[in-house]
Amino acid sequence: MRADEQREAARAAAEEAWVDERVAEGESRRVLEVTPPGDAAHWAELVASRPVDGGGGERKPDSTGTARWHEALAPWGLTLAAAGAVGGGGRGLVTTRSFKRGEVLMRVTPAVAVVSGRHLSSRCHHSHATGGRLLVCSRCGCARYCSADHQRAAWAGHRDECALLAQTRPRVPGQTVRLLARLLALLRRSAGAPPPEDAGEWARSAAAILSLSHQLGGQPAERCAEFGEQAGMVCSLIQEAARSGGGWAGSSERVHLQRVHLQRVHLQRVHLQRVHLQRVHLQRVHLQRVHLQRVHLQRVHLQRVHLQREIGIGLYPLAALANHDCDPTAAQSFGAAGKLTLRALRPLAAGEAVTIGYVDLAAAASERRQALRSSYLFTCECRACEEALAPTPAARKREAARCEAAASLREEQRAELAAIDAADWEAALRRSTRAAEIAASLLPPGAPALGLQLLRAGSLRRRGCKLHAHCGSLRESVGYLRRATEVLQAVHGEAAPLVRDAAEMLRGAQLELAYGDNSAAS
Ligand SMILES: C[S@@+](CC[C@H](N)C(=O)[O-])C[C@H]1O[C@@H](n2cnc3c(N)ncnc32)[C@H](O)[C@@H]1O
């Protein structure tokens, strides 16, 4: 392992340790509030009735499906507007009443969610929390839980997947394949189980329903092949589980007896299926990949890096109706068990579009468009992009300047980490504050990433020694922390541990500043 990889691993381990503490402090309490999987049927119905994607208005929405969506959105004070009614991006979420800044627009559990490969053995597959000894599912040997309660709560969603995972053991399919397998199981449960011999056919047709081949038109061949491979893998897994278990969920004894023998056969079949089923296009973008993120505080040498780290992917049918905008009106945050909360980033009147940022908003318009094309397969039509990429000399100049500023931001962030690794605290502080200033010039005023950057700049400290105090810049620290707390409150709500931490740091810095001023005066 290279030295920088070792440092990154150490950093990650320290973050995990920090999260453990948070779990002990209160996350586990919140876990118990998670909506039980009783609403799975409701989600399945919504997913199945989802009108074919209206992005860019390329397809006509299905009116029966749409009625269900309106019904599900109404209690939140939201509705689904037709393509063209709310700017670029096809259909999208719109408010039906006014909202204050920071007010909750929607709070939903994922219809299906999985932890990423990296977190398979370190996080509870139900609450996504880390810490303590995790119980391992004895049947698949893959799923892990922090308590028997969580294992029980997760069973409805894990049952079908468990048979699939038992088949592939010791290999574990990638997160997209696992997410799709869960989604198909959910749809299957709500539609009634097909006879075992039809399971493969059913899986293929479900995959075909999920395909959006019209959007694959402009994609490179290898990307299409990747989607095809993933679809093939899901179909193959389902067929395999149906064959060996006498049904998708299968009888555990039979699955258990045949597992070892089938492993080898299965690997060969998966390989064949991959080749043969490449034509079954399965598009990730249609599933609206939403990252389950946790905000971590780092405590290696400095209590300074607040990271948003991806821990898995989930499907949120209602939240996925929000279009992307490079100057979004809303932001999402994630809690225990992937619960997603959408909040207004500024006051919204009735009839305003609810949009979120799908990509890094500090990037230049051309970079954002590129990122959206490659990860989400569409070209952004938001007003900010249209203006930034207008074919005029003034716009071109602005865009070139923004590209430069975005590159400087990345450089400052990189240099900040390097300075920390080298224990050069003054340099770390300088880099961090510079990064915060550049981020403030690039990001929309309420952007979550800006809040995190400001928090880092204001809270730099080394084992109890606050670097701002050490460097005589407490006044700046108070300024950054005040701005950070304000931004983060609107994104995460006042009760979030991150916001409470930020407010606490602000109070501390204010007191120190007042004490310093008083001592100087006397
Ligand atoms: C998660 S869905 C959002 C809801 C979608 N408009 C619908 O009708 O279901 C993402 C899709 O919406 C469209 N979309 C979202 N934001 C867009 C934007 N800024 N510009 C163009 N298309 C956008 C794209 O087709 C993308 O694949």
The ligand as a Tripos MOL2 file, in Angstrom:
@<TRIPOS>MOLECULE
LIG
   27    29     1     0     0
SMALL
NO_CHARGES

@<TRIPOS>ATOM
      1 C1        -34.6260   11.8540  -11.4650 C.3       1 LIG1
      2 S1        -35.4450   12.2360  -12.9070 S.3       1 LIG1
      3 C2        -36.2660   13.7520  -12.5290 C.3       1 LIG1
      4 C3        -37.7180   13.6770  -12.8690 C.3       1 LIG1
      5 C4        -37.9900   13.5650  -14.3610 C.3       1 LIG1
      6 N1        -37.9960   14.8620  -14.9890 N.3       1 LIG1
      7 C5        -39.3080   12.8450  -14.5830 C.2       1 LIG1
      8 O1        -40.1550   13.3370  -15.2830 O.co2     1 LIG1
      9 O2        -39.4410   11.7380  -14.0730 O.co2     1 LIG1
     10 C6        -34.0460   12.7070  -13.8660 C.3       1 LIG1
     11 C7        -34.3800   12.9420  -15.3120 C.3       1 LIG1
     12 O3        -35.0240   14.2060  -15.4730 O.3       1 LIG1
     13 C8        -34.4710   14.9160  -16.5610 C.3       1 LIG1
     14 N2        -33.7990   16.1120  -16.0150 N.ar      1 LIG1
     15 C9        -33.6580   16.4350  -14.7130 C.ar      1 LIG1
     16 N3        -33.0520   17.6220  -14.5570 N.ar      1 LIG1
     17 C10       -32.7790   18.0750  -15.7920 C.ar      1 LIG1
     18 C11       -32.1410   19.2460  -16.2970 C.ar      1 LIG1
     19 N4        -31.6570   20.2070  -15.5210 N.pl3     1 LIG1
     20 N5        -32.0470   19.3710  -17.6460 N.ar      1 LIG1
     21 C12       -32.5400   18.4160  -18.4780 C.ar      1 LIG1
     22 N6        -33.1330   17.2970  -18.0640 N.ar      1 LIG1
     23 C13       -33.2580   17.1010  -16.7400 C.ar      1 LIG1
     24 C14       -33.4610   13.9800  -17.2260 C.3       1 LIG1
     25 O4        -34.1250   13.3120  -18.2690 O.3       1 LIG1
     26 C15       -33.1180   12.9990  -16.1300 C.3       1 LIG1
     27 O5        -32.8130   11.7380  -16.6560 O.3       1 LIG1
@<TRIPOS>BOND
     1     1     2 1
     2     2     3 1
     3     2    10 1
     4     3     4 1
     5     4     5 1
     6     5     6 1
     7     5     7 1
     8     7     8 2
     9     7     9 1
    10    10    11 1
    11    11    12 1
    12    11    26 1
    13    12    13 1
    14    13    14 1
    15    13    24 1
    16    14    15 ar
    17    14    23 ar
    18    15    16 ar
    19    16    17 ar
    20    17    18 ar
    21    17    23 ar
    22    18    19 1
    23    18    20 ar
    24    20    21 ar
    25    21    22 ar
    26    22    23 ar
    27    24    25 1
    28    24    26 1
    29    26    27 1
@<TRIPOS>SUBSTRUCTURE
     1 LIG1         1 GROUP 0 **** ****
